[in-house]
Amino acid sequence: MTRHLPTVKAFCAAVLIVLLSTGTVSAQPSKELRDRASDLAYNLDHEEALRVLREAIRIDPADPANHRALAGTIWLNILFRRGAVTVDHYLGSFSRATVELKKPPTELDAEFKRELAQAIDLAEKRVAAAPKDAQAHYDLGTAVGLRASYIASVEGRLLAGVNAARRSYDEQERVMALDPSRTDAGLVVGTYRYLVSTLSLPMRWMAYVSGFGGGKERGLQMIEQAAASRGDNRTDAMFALVLLYNRERRYSDALRTLDELRGRYPRNRLVLLEAGATATRGDQPREADRLLTDGMAMLTRDTRPRIPGEAGLWHLKRGAARVLLKRHDEAVADLGIAAQPDSAGWVRGRAHLELARLAVQEKRQQDARREAALAANECEKDHDPICADAARRMVQ
């Protein structure tokens, strides 16, 4: 993960995991249920979270936060079913403005759109009734931001959600203008500021003309403030920081954030997966091996649903750490499992890339070229340009 992302991909991909904020600071009777559902969802207990949120809507159907929370949890569940919930996915998987994605379950897609439409309608009415109510603008901005995320990540139309994204940005800026203490609104604004700063000059000008601000350092600071706030989107901000810290190669900061997330969500094995992967990126392969071995033991005990090809992903990550440790036999065993047909295409590709690196270590140049060619083919087919480019350089 050593190079910067292409412009469109940088602008769109990271947005997918940070525009969700399922909570609200209002003191409604159903808030306790939303808090409980949030804890369940981030501990990977998605079905129970959905049940709790449907109950919250039954109790208080007039609160837009309830409908938004349900829509947001459905969105997370759809991404989980696809396996699109890792830092790797958002650091390099999308390479086209429109990507072919498996359609979500019809009933979940319909429920998401119904609940989100209700959330937006209720929030718009509150804004119209109280134009200077910061919470009303927050509810509206968060809901339309979730629409932008869904269009990009579930429907695969990476640029089609720009209007919703801009409206979300404007609404959250309005929140901070009305109430400067609302640092939680800085999650969306800070994210877009960071992303705009990564674009090429022509794309930055287009973003400015469209109404987005820029500034990488200011953007990161705003997200950090949201993560440190008491806002209900604190967890979303923390996950956003894990991605951006990895992108900025601030691996110690990412590991610190992941350690806090592990404490908050001990049943979320994927947080442990990300910790191990981040340790490898940060050149801490021994720590990575320990974290990933612990996580794989947790995976074995966990009877809940897995993301597609999850076992292969764990073996890929531990295999990559063991390549750095030059533990040949153990690395080959892990990467052999990761390269099996039931793993995701990009996981298979990266497994072959790691096998190529292992061969280079051992001066087996012919084996290295063969594995690199396999990696380039798999990663190209699965739209993973970072892996494909690295593999092609090894073949040359």
C-alpha positions as CSV (number, residue, x, y, z in Angstrom):
1,M,0.0,0.0,0.0
2,T,2.7,2.4,-0.9
3,R,1.3,4.6,-3.6
4,H,-1.4,7.3,-3.7
5,L,-4.7,6.4,-5.3
6,P,-5.9,7.6,-8.7
7,T,-8.0,10.7,-8.5
8,V,-11.6,9.4,-8.9
9,K,-10.9,6.4,-6.8
10,A,-9.4,8.5,-4.0
11,F,-12.4,10.8,-4.0
12,C,-15.0,8.0,-4.0
13,A,-13.6,4.9,-2.3
14,A,-12.8,6.2,1.1
15,V,-16.1,8.0,1.3
16,L,-17.9,4.7,1.4
17,I,-17.0,3.9,5.0
18,V,-17.2,7.3,6.7
19,L,-20.4,8.9,5.6
20,L,-22.5,6.6,7.9
21,S,-23.5,8.0,11.2
22,T,-26.4,6.2,12.7
23,G,-26.9,8.1,15.9
24,T,-28.3,11.4,17.1
25,V,-27.8,13.4,20.2
26,S,-31.5,13.9,20.8
27,A,-33.0,12.5,24.0
28,Q,-35.7,10.3,22.4
29,P,-37.1,7.2,24.1
30,S,-35.7,5.0,21.3
31,K,-32.1,6.3,21.7
32,E,-31.3,3.5,24.1
33,L,-32.3,1.0,21.4
34,R,-30.2,2.7,18.8
35,D,-27.2,2.6,21.1
36,R,-27.8,-1.1,21.7
37,A,-28.1,-1.7,18.0
38,S,-25.0,0.2,17.2
39,D,-23.0,-1.9,19.7
40,L,-24.5,-5.1,18.1
41,A,-23.8,-4.0,14.5
42,Y,-20.1,-3.1,15.2
43,N,-19.7,-6.4,17.0
44,L,-20.9,-8.2,13.8
45,D,-24.3,-9.2,15.3
46,H,-26.1,-7.7,12.3
47,E,-29.4,-9.6,12.5
48,E,-29.9,-8.8,16.1
49,A,-29.1,-5.1,15.4
50,L,-31.7,-5.0,12.6
51,R,-34.3,-6.5,14.9
52,V,-33.6,-3.9,17.6
53,L,-33.8,-1.0,15.2
54,R,-37.1,-2.2,13.7
55,E,-38.4,-2.2,17.3
56,A,-37.1,1.4,17.7
57,I,-39.1,2.5,14.7
58,R,-42.2,0.8,16.0
59,I,-41.8,2.7,19.2
60,D,-41.0,6.1,17.6
61,P,-41.7,6.2,13.9
62,A,-41.4,10.0,13.8
63,D,-37.7,10.2,14.6
64,P,-35.5,10.3,11.5
65,A,-32.6,8.9,13.4
66,N,-34.4,5.6,13.8
67,H,-35.0,5.2,10.1
68,R,-31.5,6.3,9.3
69,A,-29.9,3.9,11.7
70,L,-31.9,1.0,10.2
71,A,-30.9,2.0,6.7
72,G,-27.3,2.4,7.8
73,T,-27.2,-1.0,9.4
74,I,-28.7,-2.6,6.3
75,W,-26.0,-1.0,4.3
76,L,-23.3,-2.3,6.6
77,N,-24.8,-5.8,6.3
78,I,-24.8,-5.7,2.5
79,L,-21.2,-4.7,2.5
80,F,-20.4,-7.5,4.9
81,R,-22.1,-10.0,2.7
82,R,-19.9,-8.8,-0.2
83,G,-16.7,-8.8,1.9
84,A,-16.2,-5.1,1.2
85,V,-15.4,-4.2,4.8
86,T,-11.6,-4.2,4.9
87,V,-9.0,-1.4,4.5
88,D,-7.5,-3.2,1.5
89,H,-10.8,-2.9,-0.3
90,Y,-10.9,0.8,0.0
91,L,-7.2,1.3,-0.7
92,G,-7.3,-0.2,-4.1
93,S,-10.1,-2.4,-5.3
94,F,-12.1,0.1,-7.4
95,S,-10.5,1.3,-10.6
96,R,-13.4,2.4,-12.8
97,A,-16.1,5.1,-12.4
98,T,-18.7,2.3,-12.7
99,V,-18.0,-1.2,-11.4
100,E,-20.0,-4.4,-11.8
101,L,-21.2,-5.6,-8.4
102,K,-23.4,-8.4,-7.4
103,K,-26.9,-7.0,-6.7
104,P,-27.9,-6.9,-3.0
105,P,-30.8,-9.0,-1.8
106,T,-34.0,-7.5,-3.1
107,E,-35.7,-7.3,0.2
108,L,-32.7,-5.6,1.9
109,D,-32.3,-3.1,-1.0
110,A,-36.0,-2.2,-0.9
111,E,-36.0,-1.8,2.9
112,F,-32.9,0.4,2.8
113,K,-34.4,2.7,0.2
114,R,-37.7,2.9,2.0
115,E,-36.2,3.6,5.4
116,L,-33.7,6.1,4.0
117,A,-36.4,8.0,2.1
118,Q,-38.4,8.2,5.3
119,A,-35.3,9.5,7.2
120,I,-34.7,12.2,4.6
121,D,-38.4,13.2,4.4
122,L,-38.7,13.5,8.2
123,A,-35.4,15.4,8.5
124,E,-36.4,17.8,5.7
125,K,-39.6,18.6,7.5
126,R,-37.7,19.4,10.7
127,V,-35.3,21.7,8.9
128,A,-38.2,23.5,7.3
129,A,-39.9,23.9,10.7
130,A,-36.7,25.0,12.5
131,P,-34.1,26.3,10.0
132,K,-31.7,27.1,12.8
133,D,-31.9,23.8,14.6
134,A,-28.4,22.2,14.3
135,Q,-29.7,18.7,15.0
136,A,-32.2,18.9,12.2
137,H,-29.5,19.8,9.7
138,Y,-27.3,17.1,11.1
139,D,-30.0,14.5,10.6
140,L,-30.6,15.6,7.1
141,G,-26.9,15.8,6.1
142,T,-26.2,12.4,7.5
143,A,-29.1,10.8,5.7
144,V,-28.2,12.2,2.3
145,G,-24.6,11.3,2.9
146,L,-25.7,7.7,3.5
147,R,-27.5,7.9,0.1
148,A,-24.3,8.9,-1.6
149,S,-22.4,6.1,0.1
150,Y,-25.0,3.5,-1.0
151,I,-25.0,4.7,-4.6
152,A,-21.3,4.3,-4.8
153,S,-20.6,1.2,-2.8
154,V,-23.7,-0.9,-3.4
155,E,-24.9,0.2,-6.8
156,G,-21.4,0.7,-8.1
157,R,-22.0,4.1,-9.6
158,L,-19.0,5.9,-8.1
159,L,-19.7,9.3,-9.4
160,A,-23.5,9.3,-9.4
161,G,-23.8,10.2,-5.8
162,V,-21.9,13.5,-6.0
163,N,-25.0,15.7,-5.7
164,A,-26.0,13.9,-2.5
165,A,-22.5,14.1,-1.2
166,R,-22.3,17.8,-1.8
167,R,-25.6,18.3,0.0
168,S,-24.4,16.3,2.9
169,Y,-21.2,18.4,3.1
170,D,-23.2,21.6,3.0
171,E,-25.7,20.5,5.7
172,Q,-22.9,19.4,8.1
173,E,-21.1,22.8,7.5
174,R,-24.3,24.4,8.4
175,V,-24.4,22.4,11.7
176,M,-21.0,23.6,12.7
177,A,-21.9,27.2,11.8
178,L,-25.1,27.0,14.0
179,D,-23.3,25.2,16.8
180,P,-19.5,25.2,16.8
181,S,-19.4,22.6,19.6
182,R,-20.8,20.0,17.2
183,T,-17.4,18.5,16.2
184,D,-19.2,15.3,15.3
185,A,-20.4,17.1,12.1
186,G,-16.8,17.5,11.2
187,L,-16.6,13.8,10.2
188,V,-18.2,14.4,6.8
189,V,-16.7,17.8,6.2
190,G,-13.3,16.6,7.3
191,T,-13.5,13.6,5.1
192,Y,-14.3,15.6,2.0
193,R,-11.6,18.1,2.8
194,Y,-9.0,15.4,3.0
195,L,-10.2,13.7,-0.2
196,V,-10.3,16.9,-2.2
197,S,-6.7,17.6,-1.2
198,T,-5.6,14.3,-2.8
199,L,-7.1,15.1,-6.2
200,S,-5.2,16.3,-9.2
201,L,-5.3,20.1,-9.7
202,P,-8.0,20.0,-12.4
203,M,-10.1,17.7,-10.2
204,R,-9.5,19.9,-7.2
205,W,-10.8,22.9,-9.1
206,M,-13.9,20.9,-10.1
207,A,-14.5,20.0,-6.5
208,Y,-14.1,23.6,-5.4
209,V,-16.5,24.8,-8.0
210,S,-19.0,22.1,-6.9
211,G,-18.8,23.5,-3.4
212,F,-16.3,21.2,-1.6
213,G,-13.5,22.6,0.5
214,G,-10.0,21.2,0.7
215,G,-7.1,20.8,3.1
216,K,-5.6,17.5,4.1
217,E,-4.3,18.4,7.5
218,R,-7.5,20.3,8.5
219,G,-9.6,17.4,7.2
220,L,-7.7,14.9,9.3
221,Q,-7.9,17.2,12.3
222,M,-11.7,17.4,12.0
223,I,-12.1,13.7,11.8
224,E,-9.8,13.3,14.8
225,Q,-12.0,15.8,16.7
226,A,-15.1,13.8,15.7
227,A,-13.5,10.6,17.0
228,A,-12.7,12.3,20.3
229,S,-16.1,13.8,20.7
230,R,-19.1,12.3,22.5
231,G,-21.1,12.2,19.3
232,D,-22.8,9.0,18.3
233,N,-20.7,8.9,15.2
234,R,-17.5,8.5,17.1
235,T,-17.0,4.9,16.0
236,D,-17.5,5.9,12.4
237,A,-14.8,8.5,12.8
238,M,-12.5,6.0,14.3
239,F,-12.9,3.6,11.4
240,A,-12.4,6.4,9.0
241,L,-9.1,7.3,10.8
242,V,-7.9,3.6,10.5
243,L,-8.2,3.9,6.7
244,L,-6.7,7.4,6.5
245,Y,-3.9,6.7,8.9
246,N,-3.0,3.6,6.8
247,R,-3.1,5.8,3.7
248,E,-0.8,8.3,5.3
249,R,1.5,5.5,6.6
250,R,0.8,6.6,10.2
251,Y,0.7,3.0,11.2
252,S,1.3,3.5,14.9
253,D,-1.7,5.9,15.0
254,A,-3.8,3.3,13.1
255,L,-2.8,0.6,15.5
256,R,-3.6,2.8,18.5
257,T,-7.1,3.4,17.1
258,L,-7.6,-0.2,16.3
259,D,-6.6,-1.2,19.9
260,E,-9.3,1.2,21.2
261,L,-11.8,-0.3,18.7
262,R,-10.9,-3.8,19.9
263,G,-11.7,-2.8,23.5
264,R,-15.1,-1.3,22.4
265,Y,-16.1,-4.2,20.2
266,P,-14.4,-7.4,21.4
267,R,-16.6,-9.6,19.3
268,N,-15.6,-8.0,16.1
269,R,-12.9,-10.3,14.8
270,L,-12.3,-8.1,11.7
271,V,-10.9,-5.4,13.9
272,L,-8.2,-7.9,14.9
273,L,-7.7,-8.7,11.2
274,E,-7.1,-5.1,10.4
275,A,-4.7,-4.7,13.4
276,G,-2.6,-7.6,12.0
277,A,-2.7,-6.2,8.5
278,T,-1.7,-2.7,9.7
279,A,1.2,-4.2,11.8
280,T,2.5,-5.8,8.6
281,R,2.3,-2.5,6.7
282,G,4.1,-0.9,9.5
283,D,7.0,-3.4,9.3
284,Q,6.0,-5.1,12.6
285,P,5.7,-8.7,11.2
286,R,6.1,-10.4,14.6
287,E,3.3,-8.4,16.1
288,A,1.2,-9.0,13.0
289,D,1.8,-12.8,13.2
290,R,0.7,-12.8,16.8
291,L,-2.4,-10.7,16.2
292,L,-3.4,-12.7,13.2
293,T,-2.9,-16.1,14.9
294,D,-5.0,-14.9,17.8
295,G,-7.7,-13.7,15.3
296,M,-7.7,-17.0,13.4
297,A,-8.3,-18.9,16.7
298,M,-11.2,-16.5,17.3
299,L,-12.5,-17.1,13.8
300,T,-12.4,-20.9,14.4
301,R,-14.6,-20.5,17.5
302,D,-17.0,-18.0,15.9
303,T,-20.2,-19.6,14.5
304,R,-21.6,-16.4,13.1
305,P,-21.7,-15.6,9.4
306,R,-18.4,-14.8,7.7
307,I,-17.6,-12.5,4.8
308,P,-17.1,-14.3,1.5
309,G,-13.7,-16.1,1.4
310,E,-12.8,-14.9,4.9
311,A,-10.6,-17.8,5.8
312,G,-8.4,-17.1,2.8
313,L,-8.1,-13.5,3.7
314,W,-6.8,-14.3,7.2
315,H,-4.3,-16.7,5.7
316,L,-3.2,-14.1,3.2
317,K,-2.5,-11.6,5.9
318,R,-0.6,-14.0,8.1
319,G,1.3,-15.4,5.1
320,A,2.4,-11.9,4.2
321,A,3.7,-11.3,7.7
322,R,5.6,-14.6,7.5
323,V,7.2,-13.7,4.2
324,L,8.7,-10.7,5.9
325,L,9.8,-13.0,8.8
326,K,11.4,-15.4,6.1
327,R,9.5,-18.3,7.6
328,H,9.3,-20.2,4.3
329,D,7.2,-23.3,5.1
330,E,4.7,-21.5,7.3
331,A,4.3,-18.7,4.7
332,V,3.8,-21.2,1.8
333,A,1.2,-23.0,3.8
334,D,-0.8,-19.9,4.6
335,L,-0.5,-18.5,1.1
336,G,-1.5,-21.8,-0.5
337,I,-4.8,-21.7,1.4
338,A,-5.3,-18.0,0.4
339,A,-4.8,-18.9,-3.3
340,Q,-7.6,-21.5,-3.3
341,P,-10.6,-20.9,-5.5
342,D,-13.0,-20.1,-2.6
343,S,-11.0,-16.9,-1.8
344,A,-11.8,-13.6,-3.4
345,G,-10.0,-12.9,-6.7
346,W,-7.9,-10.1,-5.3
347,V,-6.9,-12.3,-2.3
348,R,-5.8,-15.0,-4.7
349,G,-3.8,-12.4,-6.6
350,R,-2.1,-11.0,-3.6
351,A,-1.3,-14.5,-2.3
352,H,0.6,-15.2,-5.6
353,L,2.3,-11.8,-5.2
354,E,3.5,-12.7,-1.8
355,L,4.7,-16.1,-3.1
356,A,6.6,-14.2,-5.8
357,R,8.3,-12.0,-3.1
358,L,9.2,-15.1,-1.2
359,A,10.8,-16.6,-4.3
360,V,12.8,-13.4,-4.8
361,Q,14.1,-13.7,-1.3
362,E,15.3,-17.1,-2.1
363,K,16.7,-16.1,-5.5
364,R,14.3,-18.4,-7.4
365,Q,13.7,-16.0,-10.2
366,Q,11.8,-18.3,-12.5
367,D,9.3,-19.1,-9.7
368,A,9.1,-15.4,-8.9
369,R,8.1,-14.5,-12.5
370,R,5.6,-17.3,-12.7
371,E,3.9,-16.3,-9.4
372,A,4.0,-12.6,-10.4
373,A,2.3,-13.4,-13.7
374,L,-0.5,-15.3,-11.9
375,A,-0.8,-12.3,-9.4
376,A,-1.1,-9.8,-12.2
377,N,-3.8,-11.8,-14.0
378,E,-5.9,-12.4,-10.8
379,C,-5.7,-8.8,-9.6
380,E,-6.4,-7.3,-13.0
381,K,-9.6,-9.4,-13.3
382,D,-10.7,-8.3,-9.8
383,H,-9.9,-4.6,-10.4
384,D,-7.0,-4.4,-7.9
385,P,-4.6,-2.1,-9.7
386,I,-2.1,-1.8,-6.8
387,C,-1.5,-5.5,-6.7
388,A,-1.5,-5.8,-10.5
389,D,1.0,-3.0,-11.0
390,A,3.3,-4.5,-8.3
391,A,3.1,-7.9,-10.0
392,R,3.8,-6.5,-13.5
393,R,6.9,-4.7,-12.2
394,M,8.2,-8.1,-10.9
395,V,7.6,-9.8,-14.3
396,Q,9.6,-7.1,-16.2
